[in-house]
């Protein structure tokens, strides 16, 4: 299975350096432009190696990025899957991404963020999703329109990482990563 991970374009909360998580922050004008540019890159890839399916997070920033890719490619089905929503940071959403208390709690993998989820539960959700699509789409090329957390979890699914490496792994907005699973 070939898998492409595309992180959404810049969101309003990314621009303000706020913890976004599962909050449904829309793309900025810059984010829409990034999504359009990435869509053109994906269209070139699709012309050489057809992509069979786009799976998008239901959060608007990722869904809009996925729809931009779908529009540029013209013929790729797009489905929405709740399993690739960003981690729910609960009461920490809206804090500065530099908030040291948030960073400390985030690095404690079993810590449940209020009404949100722990990093362990989040990773389990993403690994289960990846296990599922590896079976379901074994001979396909799939693109995920998703979030930094999903990109980080996917990288750790494929590559061994320390906790420190995991926590510092960041994918820039509108980046494209390719895996052969």
GROMACS elastic network, one bead per residue, 0.5 to 0.9 nm:
[ bonds ]
;  ai    aj funct       b0    kb
    1   133     6  0.89963   500
    1   134     6  0.66334   500
    1   137     6  0.68534   500
    1   139     6  0.53259   500
    1   140     6  0.54936   500
    1   141     6  0.59564   500
    1   142     6  0.77149   500
    1   179     6  0.82238   500
    1   180     6  0.57715   500
    1   181     6  0.51546   500
    2    51     6  0.88055   500
    2   138     6  0.84481   500
    2   139     6  0.80540   500
    2   140     6  0.65909   500
    2   142     6  0.63384   500
    2   143     6  0.84529   500
    2   178     6  0.72544   500
    2   179     6  0.58099   500
    2   181     6  0.61884   500
    3   140     6  0.84869   500
    3   141     6  0.58373   500
    3   143     6  0.57309   500
    3   144     6  0.75661   500
    3   177     6  0.81763   500
    3   178     6  0.57810   500
    3   179     6  0.50625   500
    3   180     6  0.62254   500
    3   181     6  0.71401   500
    4    51     6  0.89966   500
    4   141     6  0.77979   500
    4   142     6  0.62426   500
    4   144     6  0.61209   500
    4   145     6  0.85803   500
    4   176     6  0.66155   500
    4   177     6  0.55366   500
    4   179     6  0.63435   500
    4   180     6  0.88777   500
    5   142     6  0.86619   500
    5   143     6  0.58565   500
    5   145     6  0.64500   500
    5   146     6  0.71490   500
    5   147     6  0.87847   500
    5   150     6  0.84314   500
    5   151     6  0.64522   500
    5   154     6  0.84627   500
    5   175     6  0.79215   500
    5   176     6  0.56716   500
    5   177     6  0.50712   500
    5   178     6  0.64785   500
    5   179     6  0.81905   500
    6    38     6  0.83333   500
    6    62     6  0.86061   500
    6    65     6  0.83243   500
    6    66     6  0.83348   500
    6   143     6  0.72008   500
    6   144     6  0.59728   500
    6   145     6  0.50037   500
    6   146     6  0.61208   500
    6   147     6  0.76710   500
    6   148     6  0.89491   500
    6   151     6  0.78987   500
    6   173     6  0.83382   500
    6   174     6  0.60884   500
    6   175     6  0.56027   500
    6   177     6  0.65841   500
    7    62     6  0.71413   500
    7    65     6  0.81473   500
    7   144     6  0.82241   500
    7   145     6  0.60976   500
    7   146     6  0.51349   500
    7   148     6  0.60635   500
    7   150     6  0.85122   500
    7   151     6  0.71875   500
    7   171     6  0.71483   500
    7   172     6  0.72474   500
    7   173     6  0.55176   500
    7   175     6  0.56157   500
    7   176     6  0.69812   500
    7   177     6  0.88254   500
    8    11     6  0.79135   500
    8    27     6  0.82340   500
    8    31     6  0.76045   500
    8    34     6  0.83353   500
    8    35     6  0.67975   500
    8    61     6  0.59007   500
    8    63     6  0.80899   500
    8    64     6  0.79881   500
    8    65     6  0.54928   500
    8    66     6  0.79835   500
    8   145     6  0.65280   500
    8   146     6  0.59859   500
    8   147     6  0.60965   500
    8   148     6  0.82352   500
    8   172     6  0.88963   500
    8   173     6  0.56847   500
    8   174     6  0.51034   500
    8   175     6  0.78637   500
    9    27     6  0.64554   500
    9    28     6  0.79696   500
    9    30     6  0.75339   500
    9    32     6  0.62931   500
    9    33     6  0.77777   500
    9    34     6  0.53513   500
    9    35     6  0.52765   500
    9    36     6  0.89072   500
    9    38     6  0.87475   500
    9    61     6  0.69554   500
    9    62     6  0.76211   500
    9    64     6  0.88291   500
    9    65     6  0.66426   500
    9   172     6  0.86212   500
    9   175     6  0.83748   500
   10    13     6  0.81314   500
   10    14     6  0.58685   500
   10    15     6  0.66769   500
   10    26     6  0.85814   500
   10    27     6  0.57101   500
   10    28     6  0.60470   500
   10    29     6  0.83216   500
   10    30     6  0.64554   500
   10    32     6  0.76018   500
   10    34     6  0.74127   500
   10    35     6  0.85652   500
   10    61     6  0.79734   500
   10   172     6  0.88741   500
   10   173     6  0.56462   500
   10   174     6  0.75537   500
   11    14     6  0.50019   500
   11    15     6  0.63223   500
   11    16     6  0.87694   500
   11    20     6  0.89340   500
   11    25     6  0.60416   500
   11    26     6  0.54204   500
   11    28     6  0.52558   500
   11    29     6  0.87600   500
   11    30     6  0.84630   500
   11    31     6  0.60687   500
   11    32     6  0.88255   500
   11    61     6  0.64142   500
   11   173     6  0.87611   500
   12    15     6  0.52394   500
   12    16     6  0.65452   500
   12    17     6  0.88152   500
   12    18     6  0.88591   500
   12    25     6  0.60400   500
   12    26     6  0.60085   500
   12    27     6  0.58300   500
   12    28     6  0.53216   500
   12    31     6  0.84547   500
   13    17     6  0.60231   500
   13    18     6  0.51769   500
   13    19     6  0.71917   500
   13    20     6  0.61212   500
   13    25     6  0.62706   500
   13    26     6  0.81673   500
   13    27     6  0.86851   500
   13    28     6  0.89132   500
   13    94     6  0.79527   500
   14    18     6  0.61330   500
   14    19     6  0.78486   500
   14    20     6  0.74222   500
   14    25     6  0.87441   500
   14    27     6  0.89514   500
   14    28     6  0.89838   500
   14   173     6  0.89602   500
   15    18     6  0.78536   500
   15    28     6  0.78844   500
   16    96     6  0.81623   500
   17    20     6  0.86809   500
   17    95     6  0.84941   500
   17    96     6  0.58827   500
   17    97     6  0.56102   500
   17    98     6  0.79337   500
   18    93     6  0.73057   500
   18    94     6  0.52882   500
   18    95     6  0.54337   500
   18    97     6  0.51635   500
   18    98     6  0.83904   500
   19    23     6  0.87891   500
   19    89     6  0.78622   500
   19    92     6  0.68078   500
   19    94     6  0.51654   500
   19    95     6  0.54519   500
   19    96     6  0.59955   500
   19    97     6  0.51819   500
   19    98     6  0.88781   500
   19   102     6  0.88597   500
   20    23     6  0.54355   500
   20    24     6  0.77959   500
   20    25     6  0.72051   500
   20    86     6  0.85526   500
   20    88     6  0.85520   500
   20    89     6  0.78555   500
   20    92     6  0.85958   500
   20    93     6  0.53584   500
   20    94     6  0.62364   500
   20    95     6  0.83595   500
   20    97     6  0.87360   500
   21    24     6  0.82290   500
   21    85     6  0.83532   500
   21    86     6  0.52792   500
   21    87     6  0.52958   500
   21    88     6  0.52314   500
   21    89     6  0.56728   500
   21    90     6  0.81974   500
   21    92     6  0.88159   500
   21    93     6  0.63888   500
   21    94     6  0.89224   500
   21   147     6  0.88109   500
   21   149     6  0.84413   500
   22    25     6  0.85750   500
   22    59     6  0.74131   500
   22    85     6  0.65897   500
   22    86     6  0.52615   500
   22    87     6  0.59650   500
   22    89     6  0.71237   500
   22    90     6  0.82593   500
   22    93     6  0.80362   500
   22   116     6  0.88597   500
   23    59     6  0.78795   500
   23    86     6  0.86244   500
   23    88     6  0.78699   500
   23    89     6  0.89100   500
   23    93     6  0.71508   500
   23    94     6  0.85263   500
   24    58     6  0.88977   500
   24    59     6  0.54334   500
   24    60     6  0.61268   500
   24    61     6  0.73046   500
   25    59     6  0.78306   500
   25    60     6  0.70342   500
   25    61     6  0.65798   500
   26    31     6  0.87862   500
   26    59     6  0.84253   500
   26    60     6  0.58960   500
   26    61     6  0.51113   500
   26    62     6  0.89107   500
   26    64     6  0.86316   500
   27    30     6  0.76380   500
   27    31     6  0.50334   500
   27    32     6  0.60245   500
   27    60     6  0.77548   500
   27    61     6  0.52552   500
   27    62     6  0.86500   500
   27    64     6  0.79372   500
   27    65     6  0.87363   500
   28    32     6  0.62553   500
   28    33     6  0.85847   500
   29    32     6  0.51680   500
   29    33     6  0.63378   500
   29    34     6  0.86466   500
   30    33     6  0.50699   500
   30    34     6  0.61297   500
   30    35     6  0.86190   500
   31    35     6  0.60986   500
   31    36     6  0.85688   500
   31    61     6  0.83684   500
   31    65     6  0.85961   500
   31   173     6  0.78475   500
   31   174     6  0.79322   500
   32    35     6  0.50273   500
   32    36     6  0.62108   500
   32    37     6  0.86796   500
   32    61     6  0.88898   500
   32    64     6  0.80250   500
   32    65     6  0.74912   500
   32    68     6  0.85396   500
   33    36     6  0.50606   500
   33    37     6  0.62127   500
   33    38     6  0.86038   500
   34    37     6  0.50924   500
   34    38     6  0.60982   500
   34    39     6  0.84216   500
   34    65     6  0.86143   500
   34   173     6  0.76677   500
   34   174     6  0.58636   500
   35    38     6  0.51303   500
   35    39     6  0.59754   500
   35    40     6  0.87207   500
   35    64     6  0.79094   500
   35    65     6  0.51176   500
   35    66     6  0.81597   500
   35    68     6  0.63530   500
   35    69     6  0.75399   500
   35   173     6  0.87227   500
   35   174     6  0.59976   500
   36    40     6  0.64464   500
   36    41     6  0.88942   500
   36    65     6  0.76953   500
   36    68     6  0.59771   500
   36    69     6  0.73358   500
   36    72     6  0.80814   500
   37    40     6  0.52507   500
   37    41     6  0.65837   500
   37    42     6  0.88407   500
   37   174     6  0.82941   500
   38    41     6  0.50027   500
   38    42     6  0.61914   500
   38    43     6  0.85314   500
   38    65     6  0.85008   500
   38    68     6  0.85624   500
   38    69     6  0.73915   500
   38   174     6  0.60883   500
   38   175     6  0.73730   500
   38   176     6  0.76796   500
   39    42     6  0.50274   500
   39    43     6  0.60479   500
   39    44     6  0.87270   500
   39    65     6  0.78534   500
   39    66     6  0.82431   500
   39    67     6  0.89004   500
   39    68     6  0.59080   500
   39    70     6  0.77133   500
   39    71     6  0.80485   500
   39    72     6  0.57866   500
   39    73     6  0.77048   500
   40    44     6  0.64424   500
   40    45     6  0.87837   500
   40    68     6  0.89772   500
   40    69     6  0.74134   500
   40    72     6  0.62675   500
   40    73     6  0.81356   500
   41    44     6  0.52829   500
   41    45     6  0.64818   500
   41    46     6  0.86851   500
   41    69     6  0.89362   500
   41   176     6  0.88333   500
   42    46     6  0.59252   500
   42    47     6  0.85086   500
   42    51     6  0.89010   500
   42    69     6  0.67623   500
   42    72     6  0.80251   500
   42    73     6  0.75810   500
   42   176     6  0.83773   500
   43    47     6  0.61403   500
   43    48     6  0.88320   500
   43    69     6  0.72684   500
   43    70     6  0.86945   500
   43    72     6  0.59186   500
   43    73     6  0.50339   500
   43    74     6  0.87457   500
   44    47     6  0.51465   500
   44    48     6  0.66814   500
   44    49     6  0.86653   500
   44    73     6  0.85328   500
   45    48     6  0.53493   500
   45    49     6  0.58510   500
   45    50     6  0.73081   500
   45    51     6  0.81481   500
   46    49     6  0.50165   500
   46    51     6  0.55174   500
   46    52     6  0.89828   500
   46    73     6  0.69735   500
   47    50     6  0.60671   500
   47    51     6  0.87151   500
   47    73     6  0.82442   500
   49   141     6  0.83243   500
   50    76     6  0.87514   500
   50   141     6  0.72074   500
   51    54     6  0.77557   500
   51    76     6  0.68407   500
   51   140     6  0.75952   500
   51   142     6  0.59674   500
   51   143     6  0.70666   500
   52    75     6  0.88560   500
   52    76     6  0.60886   500
   52    77     6  0.72711   500
   52   140     6  0.60900   500
   52   141     6  0.53095   500
   52   142     6  0.58747   500
   52   143     6  0.81302   500
   53    76     6  0.56296   500
   53    77     6  0.52958   500
   53    78     6  0.60778   500
   53    79     6  0.77806   500
   53   140     6  0.80179   500
   53   141     6  0.68705   500
   53   143     6  0.62773   500
   53   144     6  0.85768   500
   54    66     6  0.69598   500
   54    67     6  0.89137   500
   54    69     6  0.85755   500
   54    70     6  0.76378   500
   54    76     6  0.66913   500
   54    77     6  0.61666   500
   54    79     6  0.63559   500
   54    80     6  0.84560   500
   54   142     6  0.59213   500
   54   144     6  0.58172   500
   54   145     6  0.70115   500
   55    63     6  0.89512   500
   55    66     6  0.78030   500
   55    77     6  0.85226   500
   55    78     6  0.57558   500
   55    79     6  0.50135   500
   55    80     6  0.56927   500
   55    81     6  0.64824   500
   55    84     6  0.85963   500
   55   142     6  0.73431   500
   55   143     6  0.61894   500
   55   145     6  0.62365   500
   55   146     6  0.83533   500
   56    59     6  0.83263   500
   56    62     6  0.63953   500
   56    63     6  0.55106   500
   56    64     6  0.89151   500
   56    65     6  0.85367   500
   56    66     6  0.60545   500
   56    67     6  0.86211   500
   56    78     6  0.70408   500
   56    79     6  0.62025   500
   56    81     6  0.60918   500
   56    82     6  0.83664   500
   56    84     6  0.73334   500
   56    85     6  0.85861   500
   56   143     6  0.82888   500
   56   144     6  0.57123   500
   56   146     6  0.60514   500
   57    60     6  0.78568   500
   57    61     6  0.85796   500
   57    62     6  0.57377   500
   57    63     6  0.58785   500
   57    66     6  0.86021   500
   57    79     6  0.87532   500
   57    80     6  0.57514   500
   57    81     6  0.56242   500
   57    82     6  0.59905   500
   57    83     6  0.75060   500
   57    84     6  0.51953   500
   57    85     6  0.50993   500
   57    86     6  0.79440   500
   57   144     6  0.79470   500
   57   145     6  0.64045   500
   57   146     6  0.54517   500
   57   147     6  0.80179   500
   58    61     6  0.85349   500
   58    62     6  0.71106   500
   58    63     6  0.58551   500
   58    80     6  0.57221   500
   58    81     6  0.65278   500
   58    82     6  0.60360   500
   58    84     6  0.80239   500
   58    85     6  0.65810   500
   58   146     6  0.88530   500
   59    62     6  0.57375   500
   59    63     6  0.60181   500
   59    64     6  0.85272   500
   59    82     6  0.86604   500
   59    85     6  0.65930   500
   59    86     6  0.81558   500
   59   146     6  0.84458   500
   60    64     6  0.57231   500
   60    65     6  0.83058   500
   61    64     6  0.54110   500
   61    65     6  0.63648   500
   61    66     6  0.88004   500
   61   146     6  0.83728   500
   61   147     6  0.87380   500
   62    65     6  0.50292   500
   62    66     6  0.61432   500
   62    67     6  0.85786   500
   62    85     6  0.88423   500
   62   145     6  0.54396   500
   62   146     6  0.50750   500
   62   147     6  0.68195   500
   63    67     6  0.60760   500
   63    68     6  0.85650   500
   63    80     6  0.77984   500
   63   145     6  0.67310   500
   63   146     6  0.77611   500
   64    67     6  0.50311   500
   64    68     6  0.61633   500
   64    69     6  0.86896   500
   64   145     6  0.87690   500
   65    68     6  0.51307   500
   65    69     6  0.64229   500
   65    70     6  0.87161   500
   65   145     6  0.65027   500
   65   146     6  0.84057   500
   65   174     6  0.81134   500
   66    69     6  0.51011   500
   66    70     6  0.61588   500
   66    71     6  0.86284   500
   66    78     6  0.75953   500
   66   143     6  0.87221   500
   66   144     6  0.78663   500
   66   145     6  0.51072   500
   66   146     6  0.82120   500
   67    71     6  0.60336   500
   67    72     6  0.85386   500
   67    78     6  0.76721   500
   67   145     6  0.88445   500
   68    71     6  0.51249   500
   68    72     6  0.62375   500
   68    73     6  0.86743   500
   69    72     6  0.51393   500
   69    73     6  0.61748   500
   69    74     6  0.83395   500
   69    76     6  0.87384   500
   69   145     6  0.88135   500
   70    73     6  0.51985   500
   70    74     6  0.56932   500
   70    75     6  0.69557   500
   70    76     6  0.58506   500
   70    77     6  0.74625   500
   70    78     6  0.71454   500
   71    74     6  0.50614   500
   71    75     6  0.80172   500
   71    76     6  0.86076   500
   72    75     6  0.88571   500
   73    76     6  0.66274   500
   74    77     6  0.89435   500
   80    84     6  0.87883   500
   81    84     6  0.61317   500
   81    85     6  0.77570   500
   82    85     6  0.55097   500
   83    86     6  0.86333   500
   83   125     6  0.65798   500
   83   126     6  0.68499   500
   83   128     6  0.89202   500
   83   129     6  0.65920   500
   84    87     6  0.86270   500
   84   125     6  0.81219   500
   84   126     6  0.67002   500
   84   129     6  0.77520   500
   84   144     6  0.84254   500
   84   145     6  0.87845   500
   84   146     6  0.65870   500
   84   147     6  0.79651   500
   84   150     6  0.66096   500
   85    88     6  0.82996   500
   85   146     6  0.71864   500
   85   147     6  0.74613   500
   85   149     6  0.88700   500
   85   150     6  0.79156   500
   86    89     6  0.89042   500
   86   122     6  0.84332   500
   86   146     6  0.76218   500
   86   147     6  0.59268   500
   86   148     6  0.76962   500
   86   149     6  0.60050   500
   86   150     6  0.66781   500
   87    90     6  0.89542   500
   87   116     6  0.78248   500
   87   117     6  0.68314   500
   87   118     6  0.81134   500
   87   119     6  0.75386   500
   87   122     6  0.59746   500
   87   123     6  0.88999   500
   87   149     6  0.67290   500
   87   150     6  0.83038   500
   88    92     6  0.89462   500
   88    93     6  0.80346   500
   88   113     6  0.74809   500
   88   115     6  0.81848   500
   88   117     6  0.55250   500
   88   118     6  0.81107   500
   88   122     6  0.82708   500
   89    92     6  0.54253   500
   89    93     6  0.56525   500
   89   106     6  0.84506   500
   89   112     6  0.81323   500
   89   113     6  0.52150   500
   89   114     6  0.76222   500
   89   115     6  0.80903   500
   89   116     6  0.52149   500
   89   117     6  0.64661   500
   89   118     6  0.79393   500
   90    93     6  0.59258   500
   90   112     6  0.83590   500
   90   113     6  0.50418   500
   90   114     6  0.52228   500
   90   115     6  0.52057   500
   90   117     6  0.72628   500
   91    94     6  0.80354   500
   91    95     6  0.85776   500
   91   113     6  0.64591   500
   91   114     6  0.57577   500
   91   115     6  0.72320   500
   91   116     6  0.75561   500
   92    95     6  0.56892   500
   92    96     6  0.87885   500
   92   102     6  0.65015   500
   92   113     6  0.69833   500
   92   114     6  0.81836   500
   93    96     6  0.85339   500
   94    97     6  0.85135   500
   95    98     6  0.82212   500
   95    99     6  0.67099   500
   95   102     6  0.78616   500
   96    99     6  0.52592   500
   96   100     6  0.89970   500
   96   102     6  0.84880   500
   97   100     6  0.83633   500
   97   102     6  0.76118   500
   97   103     6  0.76791   500
   98   101     6  0.88439   500
   98   102     6  0.78521   500
   98   103     6  0.72016   500
   99   102     6  0.53924   500
   99   103     6  0.63282   500
   99   104     6  0.87817   500
  100   104     6  0.60693   500
  100   105     6  0.85804   500
  101   104     6  0.51351   500
  101   105     6  0.62148   500
  101   106     6  0.85252   500
  102   105     6  0.51602   500
  102   106     6  0.59600   500
  102   107     6  0.85916   500
  103   106     6  0.50808   500
  103   107     6  0.62652   500
  103   108     6  0.89244   500
  104   107     6  0.53044   500
  104   108     6  0.67324   500
  105   108     6  0.52561   500
  105   109     6  0.79735   500
  105   111     6  0.63992   500
  105   112     6  0.85622   500
  105   113     6  0.78774   500
  106   109     6  0.66708   500
  106   111     6  0.72770   500
  106   112     6  0.89805   500
  106   113     6  0.82595   500
  106   118     6  0.80997   500
  106   119     6  0.71591   500
  106   167     6  0.82116   500
  107   110     6  0.88947   500
  107   111     6  0.83807   500
  107   119     6  0.81949   500
  107   163     6  0.76772   500
  107   164     6  0.81333   500
  107   167     6  0.67267   500
  108   111     6  0.54693   500
  108   112     6  0.89764   500
  108   118     6  0.83717   500
  108   119     6  0.77173   500
  109   112     6  0.83003   500
  109   118     6  0.61531   500
  109   120     6  0.53452   500
  109   121     6  0.85996   500
  109   163     6  0.87486   500
  110   117     6  0.89061   500
  110   118     6  0.54148   500
  110   119     6  0.63228   500
  110   120     6  0.56570   500
  110   121     6  0.78904   500
  111   114     6  0.88586   500
  111   117     6  0.78659   500
  111   118     6  0.51190   500
  111   119     6  0.71551   500
  111   120     6  0.82479   500
  112   115     6  0.74862   500
  112   116     6  0.63223   500
  112   119     6  0.76495   500
  112   120     6  0.89450   500
  112   121     6  0.87422   500
  113   117     6  0.55854   500
  113   118     6  0.61845   500
  113   119     6  0.89582   500
  114   117     6  0.75398   500
  117   120     6  0.81698   500
  117   121     6  0.62988   500
  117   122     6  0.65998   500
  118   121     6  0.52591   500
  118   122     6  0.61993   500
  118   123     6  0.86199   500
  119   123     6  0.60206   500
  119   124     6  0.84681   500
  120   123     6  0.51876   500
  120   124     6  0.61437   500
  120   125     6  0.86251   500
  121   124     6  0.50229   500
  121   125     6  0.61640   500
  121   126     6  0.87429   500
  122   125     6  0.50621   500
  122   126     6  0.63430   500
  122   127     6  0.86354   500
  122   149     6  0.88331   500
  122   150     6  0.89962   500
  122   153     6  0.85775   500
  123   126     6  0.51345   500
  123   127     6  0.59672   500
  123   128     6  0.83878   500
  123   149     6  0.89749   500
  123   150     6  0.84961   500
  123   153     6  0.61284   500
  123   154     6  0.89187   500
  123   157     6  0.89608   500
  124   127     6  0.51689   500
  124   128     6  0.59943   500
  124   129     6  0.84766   500
  125   128     6  0.52756   500
  125   129     6  0.62093   500
  125   130     6  0.87361   500
  126   130     6  0.61303   500
  126   131     6  0.85472   500
  126   150     6  0.68487   500
  126   153     6  0.66877   500
  126   154     6  0.74590   500
  126   157     6  0.88199   500
  127   130     6  0.50211   500
  127   131     6  0.60623   500
  127   132     6  0.85141   500
  127   153     6  0.75268   500
  127   154     6  0.75370   500
  127   157     6  0.67097   500
  128   131     6  0.50419   500
  128   132     6  0.61358   500
  128   133     6  0.87530   500
  129   132     6  0.50716   500
  129   133     6  0.62919   500
  129   134     6  0.85796   500
  130   133     6  0.52717   500
  130   134     6  0.60263   500
  130   135     6  0.87071   500
  130   154     6  0.78159   500
  130   157     6  0.83329   500
  131   134     6  0.52637   500
  131   135     6  0.66042   500
  131   136     6  0.87671   500
  132   135     6  0.54364   500
  132   136     6  0.60737   500
  132   137     6  0.84085   500
  133   137     6  0.54242   500
  133   138     6  0.72836   500
  133   142     6  0.87740   500
  134   137     6  0.55922   500
  134   138     6  0.50954   500
  134   139     6  0.86419   500
  134   181     6  0.72186   500
  135   138     6  0.51868   500
  135   139     6  0.88565   500
  136   139     6  0.86385   500
  136   140     6  0.89136   500
  137   140     6  0.51282   500
  137   141     6  0.76398   500
  137   142     6  0.76712   500
  138   141     6  0.84336   500
  138   181     6  0.84849   500
  146   149     6  0.83929   500
  146   150     6  0.65042   500
  146   151     6  0.75326   500
  147   150     6  0.53614   500
  147   151     6  0.63206   500
  147   152     6  0.86760   500
  147   171     6  0.86196   500
  147   173     6  0.85374   500
  148   152     6  0.60329   500
  148   153     6  0.85351   500
  148   169     6  0.88160   500
  148   170     6  0.64983   500
  148   171     6  0.57145   500
  148   172     6  0.77401   500
  148   173     6  0.79992   500
  149   153     6  0.60647   500
  149   154     6  0.84747   500
  149   170     6  0.82986   500
  149   171     6  0.87299   500
  150   153     6  0.50214   500
  150   154     6  0.59746   500
  150   155     6  0.84769   500
  151   154     6  0.51216   500
  151   155     6  0.61659   500
  151   156     6  0.86860   500
  151   169     6  0.89518   500
  151   170     6  0.81574   500
  151   171     6  0.68739   500
  151   177     6  0.82544   500
  152   155     6  0.51651   500
  152   156     6  0.63423   500
  152   157     6  0.86584   500
  152   166     6  0.68558   500
  152   167     6  0.83712   500
  152   169     6  0.61987   500
  152   170     6  0.68552   500
  152   171     6  0.74752   500
  153   156     6  0.50692   500
  153   157     6  0.61197   500
  153   158     6  0.88080   500
  153   166     6  0.80409   500
  154   158     6  0.64150   500
  154   159     6  0.85110   500
  155   158     6  0.52849   500
  155   159     6  0.58213   500
  155   160     6  0.83924   500
  155   161     6  0.86309   500
  155   166     6  0.86562   500
  155   169     6  0.87668   500
  155   179     6  0.89494   500
  156   160     6  0.59021   500
  156   161     6  0.60799   500
  156   166     6  0.70739   500
  157   160     6  0.75446   500
  158   179     6  0.83108   500
  158   181     6  0.79644   500
  161   164     6  0.78887   500
  161   165     6  0.56989   500
  161   166     6  0.59623   500
  162   165     6  0.50932   500
  162   166     6  0.61110   500
  162   167     6  0.86224   500
  163   167     6  0.61405   500
  163   168     6  0.86309   500
  164   167     6  0.51884   500
  164   168     6  0.62046   500
  164   169     6  0.85817   500
  165   168     6  0.52370   500
  165   169     6  0.60066   500
  166   169     6  0.53578   500
  166   170     6  0.87477   500
  167   170     6  0.81590   500
  171   174     6  0.84656   500
  171   175     6  0.65994   500
  171   176     6  0.88049   500
  171   177     6  0.89242   500
  172   175     6  0.56195   500
